[in-house]
Amino acid sequence: MKVRELYQSALQRLTSVEISNSDLEASFLLCHLLNCSRAQLFLDQERELSSSFVTQFEALLQRRLAHEPLAYLLGEEEFWSLPFYVSPDVLIPRPETEQLLETVLTTVRDLAQPSPQMVLELGSGSGVIPIVLALELPGAMVYSLDRSFAALTVASRNAKRHQVMDRVRFINSDWYGGIVKAPCFDLVVTNPPYVAGKIRETLQPEVRLHEPPQALFGGPDGTCDIDVIISNLGQVLKDGGWFFMEIGADQGAYCLERLRRAGGFSSLAVHDDYAGLPRIVQAQRCAP
């Protein structure tokens, strides 16, 4: 079978199960196995493929037809214009989290004070947040916690890949459980599980069936982990320190009220995402 024929067959089959961007996905799968660029793929359309290659490609295609996310099949995803390893043990990084980081960095760089030296990130996942923070804040030491040891294995691979292992410390614990509760952090950042469990069946099959539920769902209303994070925040954030959290589009007012009730925070705000939906909560620990 030729490259052109295998590509056309894959395109038709992906389209038949309503995979978006089927043309791109078919080419990405072929490029992944052929270890070539898309440009090279289409230059070699008449290339004959071995039966063993076709068998290998069919196995990969079957997984995508079952709605396993493309990123898991390829083993990586681009984030912050950098490649990151991913596996079914971690969420696939999303554009909203890039905006979380943009908001964090814009805020701390505009401050008329020294750059953060001690950073805490809650919920490592694939490591995109702590690694980007380490890359963008070269004077900072970043501590990153996750309850999943499997996720931390992926995050550590990514930290080694991007050469920041000397400034990122991964800790296997449930939220604040692995650190001393003392106000020593200049910056706390998190993208916690915030999807409401009650809407699980409405999600795309790629998300509902394949991404790790413990990293997605924050209880029936999506606020269980948010409550834990906010209620303990004052114990670890320095006076004048900043907090940023990615949230669900319907959770902005709830999070601001929780921060007000916790007390000791100012500069409360919610930033919209690229779609105009509330997505990022910020707060600053009040100075005495």
N, C-alpha and C positions, 0 to 999 in steps of 0.2 A: 504493500500500500504506500502511496505517495503522501508527502507532507500535506499537500493541498487537499487530498481526499479525507485524510484523518481530521484535519481542521474543520472541513465542511460538515463532516458527520458529527463531530463534537458540538459544533455551533448549533446544529439543528436539534440535537438531543437536550442541550442546556436550555435552549429557547422553549422547548416543549414542556419543561417543568418550571417555567417562568423565572429563570435565573436572570437577573438584571445584567446588562453589559455582557451578554453571552459571547459576543465577538472577542472582547478583550480577555475574558476568562479562558476561552478555548486557546487563545494564543499564549497566555501566561502559563497554562499547564504544559503546553508543548515546549515552550522556551525553558521551563524549569527542568524537564527531563532531557532536553537536548543541550542544555547549558549554553544557550545562545540568546542574542538580543531579538526583539521583535522584527527589527529591520532585516537581520540575517535570516530569520524564519521565512519571511516572505520572498527573500531572494532565492531561497532553496526550496521553493514550492514543489518542484518536480523531483526532489530527492526521494529515493526509495528507502523505506523504513523496514527494518527486520521484523519478523513475526514476534520475536521476544520483546522488542520495543513496543509494538502494538499491544501486546498483552499487558505490559507494565503500565502503559498509558490508560488502558481500559480499566485497570484496577483503581487508578487515581480518579478517573472520570466518574466511576460508579460512586465514589465517596462524595464527589461534588453534586452528583445527581440526587444524592440523599440529603443534600443541603448542609453538608459539613462545610464550614467556612473556608474560602479559598486560602486565607492566611495560614490556617492550620495545615493545609496540604502543601503549601510552599515552604512553611517553616519559619516565615518571617513577615514583618509588616513595616512599612516606612512610617516614621514618626519624627517630626522636627527635622525633616529632610535627612534622616539617618536610618539605617536598617537595624531592626531589633528582632531577635529571635522570639518566636511565640510558639505556644503549644496549647493543647486543650486544658492545661492546668492554669492558664491565665486568660484574662480578658484580652480581646484584640484592641489595641489602642485606637482611640477615636479622635476626630477633629476637636470635639468639645474640650478634651483634655489638653490639647495644644493651646486652646484659648485660655484655659485655666493658667497654664504656665506663662502665657503672654501677659496676663493680668498681674500675676505675681511679680514677674520681672520688671514690668513697667512701673509698678508701684514702688518696689524696693529701690530701684535705680533713681527714682525721682525724689527720694528722701534726702533731706539735708543732714544725713548722719551716716556712720560707717555701714558698709555692706554687711548683711547677716553673716555671722561666723558659725553659729550653731543652728542647724536646720533639722526639723523632725518631719518625716513624711509617714503618714499612716495608711497602710495598705499597699505594699510594694507592687504586687502584680508582676508584670514583666519588667518592672524597673524603670519605665520611661520617665516618671516624674523625678525620682531621686537622681537619676543619671543626667538628665537635662539640667537640673538645678546645679549639680556638681560641675558640669561643663560650663554653664553660664555664670556661676558664682565661684570663681577659682579660689577664693579665700575661705570658702565655707567647708565645714565638716557636716556631712549629711547622714543622719540616722534614719533608717527605714525599717518599719515593722510590718510583718504579715503573719497571719495565723497558719498559712499554708507553707509547709516546708518545700513542697513541689514547686510552688510559685517562686520561692526564694532561690531555688536552683536555677530557674530560668533567668531571674533577675541578676544573679551573680554572673552567669554567662555573658549577659549583656554588659554588665559593668566591666568585665575583663575585655570584652570586645571594644569598648569605647575608652578603655584605659583610665578608669576612675576608681578602681578598687581601693586605692590608697586613701580616698576621701569619702567613700560610701561604706557604711557599716550596716549590714542586714541583720535583723534580729527576729527570731522566730517566736512571736508572741501574739496574743489577742489584744489589739489596741495598745493600751498603756501598760500592759502587764509585764513587759520585759524591760522597763526603764524605771529609774528612781523618779518619783513624782516630786520634782523640784523645779522652780522657775528658772531654767537654764537655756531655753531656746529662744532665739531671736525671731524665728519663723516656723510656723506649723502649716503644712499643706496636706490635703487629703482628697481623694476621690473614692469615697466609701460606697458600699452597696446601698443604693438608694431607690432601686426599682421596687414598686409595690408588688408583693407576692400575689395579690388578688387580680392583677392584670396579666399574669404569666401566660395564660392561654391566648392572649391577643398578640403576643410578640412573634416576630418572624421565626421560622423554624431554625434558621442558622443560630439565632440567639437562644431560643427556648430549649432546643434539643442538644446544643453542643457547647455553649460557653458555660464556665463553671458557675453554678447557681449561687454558691456561697460568696462569690464576688459581685453578684448582680443584685440579689434580693435582700432588702433590709426590713423584713417582716411584712405583715399584711399591708401596711400603709407606706412602707419604705423608709420609715423614720427611726427604727430601732437603733441602728448603728450611729446615726446622726445624734441621737439623744446621748449615747455613751460618750461620743467624742466631745460634744459641747459641755456636758456636765463635768468633765475632768480637765478641760482645756486650761482653766485658770491656774491649775496646779503645775503646769509645765511651761507656760508661756511667760517670758520676761515682761516686766513693765515696759510698755512701748513697743512690744513685739507684735507681729502681724500674723493673722490667721486667714487662710483661704480654703474654701471647700467647694467642690463640684456637687451640684444638687439636681434633683428632678425639676422639671419646668413648673410644677405646681407646689414647690416646697419653699419658695423664697420667704413668704410671710411667716410661715411656721418657724423657719430657722432664725429669722430676725427676732421673733418673739422669744424663742428659747435662749438666745444670747442676751436679750434684755433681762430675762428672768434670772439667768445665771449671774448677772451683775459684773461690773468691772470692765466693761468693753465700750469702746467708742468707735467712731468712723464706720458705723454699720452701713452696709450697702449690698445690693444685689446687682450684678452685672449680667446683661443679656448675652446670649450666644450669637453666632452668625445668622441664625434664623430669627432673631428677635425674641427669643424665649429666655426667661430668667434661668441662669445656669451657674453663677459663681457667687458665693457669699464671701464677704470680707468683714473682718473686725480687727480692731487694735486694742491691745491690753492697756487699760488706763494707767498712766503713771501716777504715783502717790501724790 
